[in-house]
Amino acid sequence: MVRDIAPLLDNKWSDPAVVVVDSNLNFAIPLLGGHHGANEVARKIAELGAVPVLTTATEVHGKPSVEGIADRLGCEVFNKQSTIAVNCALLDQNVEVLEVKGPRIVVVDDDVSVLVRKKQAERDKSAGNS
């Protein structure tokens, strides 16, 4: 399966969520896109009896991820590379989420994730509303 989908993959931000399920429906394992929907799909499959095998560090430790926070707030991560440092920090400490109303200019370090609110139409589309 991995070899079959490998040519279709580009990066974690655009790749689809992929969950592997064994033939007896014992386990549902997010292969790609854990923070981008695959963990949620594995949890849904668990309702059919499979054990979700979540391996993203934040999920394993019951902590939020930048991607999950962005999704809950209806935002997109602007500086995607920052999520590595911020997700690592979320494992060890509470990281404050600040809301800045504009107009403003915000200068941040590499270990600060910037979330940009999606336009209402985009939020409706990602929530499944028409």
Buried (B, 14 or more C-beta within 10 A) or exposed (E): EEEEEEEEEEEBEEBEBBBBBEEEEEBBBBBBBBBBBBBBBBBEBBEEEBEBBBEBBBBEEEBBBBBBBBBEBBBBBEBBEBBEBBBEBBEEEEBEEEEEEEEEEEEEEEBBBBBEEBEEEEBEEEEEEE
